[in-house]
């Protein structure tokens, strides 16, 4: 996981196993966060019944500072903008 460059931001990607869209989103989040030095992590949405109920039909889900930023696909330019505000 990249070191924080002092942005004060963090990204969480909610994923599930055997999810092609999750694999694509993971690569994009890794790239954007790596460029900006923003820490990021993944969480398996199926490991938590509350998360599965809330987000399970929309994975992958991108959270910025714990707030839903988007789902199904990463929009790299939009994510960069959110992380540099």
C-alpha positions in Angstrom: 0.0 0.0 0.0 1.4 3.4 -0.9 2.5 5.8 1.8 0.4 8.9 2.3 1.7 12.1 0.8 0.0 14.2 3.4 -3.3 14.4 1.4 -5.3 13.3 4.5 -7.3 11.1 2.1 -7.8 7.4 2.0 -9.5 5.1 -0.5 -11.3 1.8 0.3 -12.4 -0.5 -2.5 -15.2 -2.9 -1.7 -14.8 -6.0 -3.7 -15.8 -9.7 -3.8 -14.0 -12.8 -5.0 -14.3 -13.9 -8.7 -15.4 -10.4 -9.8 -13.9 -9.2 -13.1 -15.0 -5.6 -12.5 -13.4 -5.7 -9.1 -10.0 -6.8 -10.7 -10.2 -3.9 -13.2 -11.2 -1.4 -10.4 -8.3 -2.6 -8.2 -5.8 -2.0 -10.9 -7.1 1.5 -11.5 -7.3 2.4 -7.8 -3.8 1.1 -7.4 -2.6 3.3 -10.2 -4.3 6.6 -9.2 -3.5 6.2 -5.5 0.1 5.3 -6.3 0.4 8.4 -8.4 -0.9 10.6 -5.7 0.6 8.8 -2.7 -2.8 8.2 -1.2 -3.3 5.1 1.1 -5.8 2.6 -0.1 -7.2 -0.8 1.0 -9.6 -3.4 -0.1 -12.4 -5.1 1.8 -14.4 -8.1 0.9 -18.0 -7.0 0.9 -19.2 -10.6 1.5 -17.2 -10.8 4.7 -19.5 -8.3 6.5 -23.3 -8.9 6.4 -24.0 -5.1 6.8 -21.7 -4.2 3.9 -23.1 -7.0 1.8 -26.6 -5.7 2.4 -25.6 -2.1 1.7 -23.2 -2.5 -1.2 -23.5 -6.1 -2.5 -25.3 -5.4 -5.7 -23.0 -2.6 -6.7 -19.5 -4.0 -6.3 -16.9 -2.8 -6.8 -17.6 0.3 -4.7 -15.1 3.1 -4.2 -15.1 4.9 -0.8 -13.1 8.1 -0.3 -12.7 8.8 3.3 -15.4 6.3 4.1 -18.0 8.0 1.9 -19.3 6.4 -1.3 -17.6 7.9 -4.3 -18.7 5.6 -7.0 -19.5 2.0 -8.0 -19.2 -0.6 -10.8 -16.2 1.3 -12.4 -13.5 3.7 -11.5 -13.4 7.0 -13.3 -9.7 7.8 -12.9 -10.0 11.5 -13.6 -12.9 11.9 -11.2 -11.1 10.0 -8.5 -7.9 12.1 -9.0 -10.0 15.2 -8.6 -11.7 14.0 -5.4 -8.3 13.0 -3.9 -6.7 16.4 -4.7 -9.4 18.7 -3.4 
